[in-house]
Amino acid sequence: MKNNISVMVIIGIMFLTGCAETYSVEGRAIIRVAGYDFVDEDRLKATVAVPQYGRGESNGTPTEKYQSAVDHSVKEAHENIQRKLSKPISIGKLELSLFNEELAKNGLKNMIDFLGRDL
């Protein structure tokens, strides 16, 4: 009987430990501001701002690093930006998204869907 309880406890602990991947903030490029501009009928320009935290900053205010890419979709532009950065991008703390008026006239549904779902 004790063996059965011990086995059940061990199996229960295995299920409770979880398998979710954890990410270190220092190991991610956290996008805080993103802007999207109309280039032509097939392309758009994405520009993102990523805070750069340095050691020993006296006032704690990070500097910003800006990266841009021109491509056919928001997803492809973000993939190109990812190639330019040394850390994987994360959009979980996105504070501001700016859209060019011409781009907005063509519709934002796919872009907003991507920003809310894929990153």
N, C-alpha and C positions, 0 to 999 in steps of 0.2 A: 504494500500500500504506500509506504514511504517512497519507494522508487518511482511509482506512478506520479506522485505529487511532485517529486523532484524533477522528473522529466517534463511535466506540464509547466512548472515554473521556468525551467530553462527555455522551453519553446516560447512561452509567453514573453520572456525577456528579449528573445531574439526578434519577435515581432514588434516590440515596443521601442527598440533602439532606433528605428527609422533609417531610411536610406536616402534622405534628401541631401542634395549636394549643398555644401555651404561655401560661401564666397567671402573672401576678405575684402574690406573696403579699399585697402591699400593696393590690392591686386586688380582693381577694376577701374576703367575710365568711365566715370559717372557723368552722363550728359545732363546738364542743367538747363541749357537754352539751345533751341534748334530753330533754324530759319530755312524756308524753302522758297525758291524763286523760279519763275517761268523762264526757260531759255528759248525753246522753240516748241513746235507741235509735239515733238517726240521726247524732249529731254527737260529735266529740271535740275536745279542746283540746290544741294543740301549743304548747310553750314551748321556746325555744332560747336558749342563752347563746353570745354571740359576743365574743371578746376584742377590746378596743380598745387598740391600741398607740399611744402618743403619743410625740412627739419629746422628747428630753431627760429621759426618766424615769430617775431616779437608780438605783433598785433593779431596773429591768427588768421589774417585775410589771405586767401589763396590767390595766386595769379591765374589767369585764364589762358588756355591753349585753344586756338581755333583751327578747325580742319574743315575743308570743303571738298565736294566731289560733284561732278556733273554726270548724270546718267539717265536711263530711261524710266526708272521707278525709284520710289523712296527706298525700297528694300535693296536695290542694286547700289544706290548711292551710299547707304549705310554700310554695305559690305565693302565698298571702296574706302570709306573712311576707316573702317576697322583695319584694313590692310596698312594704313598709314600710321596707326597708333600702336604702341608697344603692348598695350593692355586690352583685354576684351571689353567692349563697350556695354554699358548698362543704362537703360533709359528709365529705370524705376524712380528716379528723383527728378524727372523732367518738370521744370517749373514754368517754362514759357515756350510756346510754339508760335512762330510767326510765319504767315503765309502771304506771298505776293498776291496782289489783287487779281492779276491776270490768271494766276494759278487757281485762285479761289473761284473765279468765274467758270472754269472748266470742271469744277467739282472736287470736293475734298474727301468724299466718302472712302475711297480706297486708301488714302494716306492716313486718315484717322483710324481706320480699321487696322492698318498695319501697326501704327504707333501703339494702339491699345492692346493688340494681341500678340504680335510676333517678337517684340523685344523684351 
